[in-house]
Amino acid sequence: MNLVKILVAVGLSSLASNAIAADAEVTVGWVPIVAPYITGICDGSFEKATGVKVNFQKFDSGAAILSALASGAVDFSSLGSPPAASAISKGLDVEVIWMAEYTVAGEALVGRSDRGIVGPQDLKGKKIATPFGSTSHYHLLVALKNFGISPSDVEILNMTPPQIVAAWKRGYIDASYVWDPILTNIIRDNGHQLVDSGQLAGWGEAIFDVLIANKVFASENGDFLTKYLKEMSRINGEYRQDPEKWASDKAHSDCLSNLVGVNPADIPAQLKNYTFLTAKEEISSDWLGGGEGGRVASWLGLTAKFLKDQGIVSAADVDFKKAVNDTYARAAAGE
């Protein structure tokens, strides 16, 4: 089911909320990506920092996350910028509370070199797989537009990252836009990279992941969110202080290998494909802070406009500044 159908099916006003009681639990969604904060799932540091039982639920697509948010199955989650922009444009009662990571080069469009796909025009008439409603789906559409290729000139298939790997190995698909660790795996299997997200960001279309929360949940559980984000900041800061040392730590590499499925030897390189922020950095106008002038609000607005032009959302004239709340990040930064 695509993003638009899910938003209609669940009902835009049906978001559930639950304040944290003494014996309550919080459910947090996450996407398998090579990121420092994933280690907080393994070692329980988020629970230690907040004093609350946290259930972490893994998702393979933004559409599934939005469905879970709308039904109240999760309280907040990591989510790519395109589905976040679409949800806000549609009126879902959510807000962005943190920039999870900025994608430098961690996603790319890859074609099968053994089928002669070595340039953009070789994609015409080919099958391209990507998770619908994701950052990769968004950047695939951006790439095709920049290459002068209509989506109708190719066959775009909706697949989760695990399905993409299986389809690639079977030879069912000719190309894919996807993220690591799947990206690295298919490049090694006769894959030829045509463009990556860093290049597309340079053309004016950045992608990133955010933490997006049910507004009612956030307003009722500010102390929990502040402690949670403070722990994210600590983990990111620890990584940033010495990336090589952090990545070589066995507990860290074992965690990422087990939860994300990445080869430990690939972890240092894949971590470099993203920018991970501390709370002090988050609240600057370069990122989450700054209101409408902040990068996150501005980029979400540009993303929504592109999605409207593609017919994915019907409205893009939303005040994204009101959907970006840096209150909890500021508290985590001690302000």
Summary of the structure (lengths in Angstrom):
residues: 335
radius of gyration: 19.1
end to end distance: 42.0
largest distance: 60.1
contacts: 1196
relative contact order: 0.18
helix: 50%
strand: 19%
